[in-house]
Amino acid sequence: MSEEKKTRKTRQGAVISNAMDKSIVILVERKVRHKLYGKFIRRRVKYMAHDPANECNVGDIVLIEECRPLSRNKCWRVKNIVQRAA
């Protein structure tokens, strides 16, 4: 049997809350083209992610990846910090 390693989903977004211990909330924004009119619409989704070292601050741009469920709302893990807040 051949084992294939599955690639995990990744998202990039801005940290909007780090008030919890080892958890952050990330706002991911994407642009979607309207089916009929062709106008681009902004879609926003908030994800809770696991930050074991508590190193992320509000305003940081981070890359998160999918993982096993860590709690009721948390199934993403911080992969790396792309850009620190000014």
C-alpha positions in Angstrom: 0.0 0.0 0.0 1.3 3.4 -0.9 0.9 6.2 1.7 0.3 9.6 0.3 0.8 12.6 2.5 -2.2 14.9 2.4 -1.5 18.6 2.0 -3.1 20.7 4.7 -5.2 23.8 3.9 -3.5 27.1 4.7 -4.9 30.6 5.1 -3.2 34.0 5.5 -4.8 36.7 7.6 -4.5 39.4 10.2 -4.7 38.8 13.9 -7.7 40.7 15.4 -7.6 39.3 19.0 -5.1 37.7 21.2 -6.9 38.1 24.6 -7.0 34.3 25.2 -4.3 32.0 26.5 -2.6 30.2 23.6 -5.4 31.2 21.1 -5.8 33.9 18.6 -8.6 35.1 16.2 -7.6 35.7 12.6 -9.6 37.6 10.0 -9.1 36.1 6.5 -10.3 38.2 3.6 -10.8 37.0 0.0 -12.2 38.4 -3.2 -14.9 36.5 -5.1 -16.3 37.4 -8.5 -20.0 37.8 -8.6 -21.5 35.1 -10.9 -23.9 37.4 -12.9 -22.5 40.9 -12.6 -18.8 40.2 -12.6 -18.1 42.6 -9.7 -15.6 41.5 -7.1 -17.1 41.1 -3.6 -15.1 40.8 -0.4 -15.8 37.8 1.8 -14.5 37.7 5.3 -14.2 34.7 7.7 -12.9 34.6 11.3 -10.8 31.6 12.4 -9.6 30.6 15.9 -6.0 29.3 15.8 -3.7 27.7 18.3 -0.6 29.9 19.3 1.3 27.7 21.8 4.0 30.4 22.5 1.7 33.4 22.7 3.9 35.2 20.3 1.3 36.8 18.0 0.0 40.3 18.6 -2.9 42.2 17.2 -2.2 43.4 13.7 0.3 40.7 12.8 -0.1 38.9 9.4 0.1 35.2 10.1 -0.1 31.9 8.1 -2.3 29.2 9.6 -2.7 25.6 8.7 -5.4 23.1 9.3 -5.0 20.5 12.1 -7.0 18.1 14.2 -9.7 19.7 16.4 -8.1 21.2 19.5 -11.3 22.5 21.1 -14.9 23.2 20.0 -13.9 26.2 17.8 -10.2 25.7 17.2 -8.9 23.5 14.4 -6.2 25.7 13.0 -2.5 26.1 14.1 -0.2 29.1 13.5 2.4 28.0 11.0 4.5 31.2 11.0 4.3 35.0 11.3 4.6 36.6 7.9 4.8 40.2 9.0 4.9 41.8 12.5 2.6 44.8 13.4 4.2 48.2 13.1 
